[in-house]
Structure formats: structure tokens, C-alpha cells
């Protein structure tokens, strides 16, 4: 992972501590839609940080539990697909389909 990824607008690096790991494990056990450990960690981090929305490209699993899990402040966490504007032609993007987009920018190009 490059530091550029962590310096993007809207990205806040968080500490992976025992509280986060414990909540991630609980989420994995309670919600069959939360299938992968990474999903549990990301979801737990969002809950503990009280984010307004959790963006996922997963179209079949995590979206199903949107607003059924509460943030640590007691309000429901909205899980949704990110809204993305099409990349500019100068970036040379191959697709404007959000399911094909990469959060890594040009890092995935050869």
C-alpha cells in the first residue's frame, strides 16, 4: 500500500486495535452477509468511527445489512454503492462502470 492511497480525500487511516478486532469477529458471527475477515474489520472500523456511510462494491452481501447495524453512537450505518463520476479522458480510464473501478488509481496499470 502506498502513502498516496492513504492521503486521498475521504480516507482516514485508523488503528487496528483489540476493540476493532473484537467487533469485527462479532460482526462476522452475527451477520452471514459479512463473509470475509476484511469485511468485518472495515465494517467495525466504520462503526467505531461513526461514519455517515460505508461504501462497498459488493453488490450482493454487505448491502443487505445496511441500516441493520448501528454505529457506536447508536445511529444506523448506511451501507451503499459509491457514487462515482466518470474518470476524465486524461486518466485513460477503460471503464466508467463503478464495479470495475479501482480505488488505487493508476497503481493497477502495468
C-alpha positions, 0 to 999 in steps of 0.5 A, a space after each residue: 500500500 502506498 502513502 498516496 492511497 492513504 492521503 486521498 480525500 475521504 480516507 482516514 487511516 485508523 488503528 487496528 486495535 483489540 476493540 476493532 478486532 473484537 467487533 469485527 469477529 462479532 460482526 462476522 458471527 452475527 451477520 452471514 452477509 459479512 463473509 470475509 475477515 476484511 469485511 468485518 474489520 472495515 465494517 467495525 472500523 466504520 462503526 467505531 468511527 461513526 461514519 455517515 456511510 460505508 461504501 462497498 462494491 459488493 453488490 450482493 452481501 454487505 448491502 443487505 445489512 445496511 441500516 441493520 447495524 448501528 454505529 457506536 453512537 447508536 445511529 444506523 450505518 448506511 451501507 451503499 454503492 459509491 457514487 462515482 463520476 466518470 474518470 476524465 479522458 486524461 486518466 485513460 480510464 477503460 471503464 466508467 462502470 463503478 464495479 470495475 473501478 479501482 480505488 488505487 488509481 493508476 497503481 493497477 496499470 502495468 
